[in-house]
């Protein structure tokens, strides 16, 4: 289980980019501490590889540009 900064680093992203782009929901520990599961992050990252060729519609490209 990783903190937000650790999870962003794990994914090779800056924290602000991670906050914007990563759809993985953290797990809330008792006391409010939030942690990201590496298995969930791996699943998301693996899905990016699977969808890289399929998600190039005009709408998806424009949506990605708006997130930058």
C-alpha positions in Angstrom: 0.0 0.0 0.0 1.4 3.3 -1.1 0.9 7.0 -0.2 -0.2 9.3 -3.0 3.4 10.5 -3.6 4.7 6.9 -3.6 1.9 5.8 -5.9 2.6 8.6 -8.3 6.3 7.7 -8.4 5.4 4.0 -8.8 3.4 5.0 -11.9 6.1 7.3 -13.2 4.1 10.4 -12.8 4.2 13.7 -11.0 1.7 13.9 -8.1 -0.5 16.5 -9.8 -0.7 14.4 -13.0 -1.4 11.3 -10.9 -4.3 13.1 -9.2 -5.7 14.1 -12.6 -5.2 10.9 -14.6 -5.3 8.0 -12.2 -8.8 6.5 -11.8 -7.7 4.0 -9.1 -9.5 4.6 -5.8 -7.4 4.6 -2.7 -8.3 2.5 0.4 -9.1 4.6 3.5 -7.5 3.3 6.6 -9.0 3.9 10.1 -8.1 7.4 11.0 -8.5 8.7 7.4 -5.1 7.7 6.0 -5.4 7.0 2.2 -3.3 4.3 0.5 -3.2 3.0 -3.1 -2.9 -0.8 -3.7 -0.1 -1.7 -6.1 -2.2 -4.5 -7.5 -4.9 -2.0 -8.5 -2.3 0.4 -10.0 -0.8 -2.5 -12.0 -4.2 -3.4 -13.3 -4.9 0.2 -14.4 -1.4 0.5 -16.0 -1.8 -2.9 -17.8 -5.1 -1.6 -19.2 -3.5 1.4 -20.6 -1.3 -0.9 -22.7 -4.3 -2.8 -23.9 -6.2 0.3 -24.9 -3.5 2.4 -26.5 -4.4 1.4 -30.0 -8.2 1.5 -29.5 -8.8 4.8 -27.8 -7.7 7.2 -30.6 -11.1 8.7 -31.6 -11.2 12.5 -32.1 -13.3 12.8 -28.9 -10.8 10.8 -26.8 -7.8 12.8 -28.1 -9.6 16.1 -27.3 -10.5 14.9 -23.8 -6.9 13.9 -23.1 -5.7 17.3 -24.3 -8.1 19.1 -22.0 -6.5 17.1 -19.0 -3.0 18.4 -19.8 
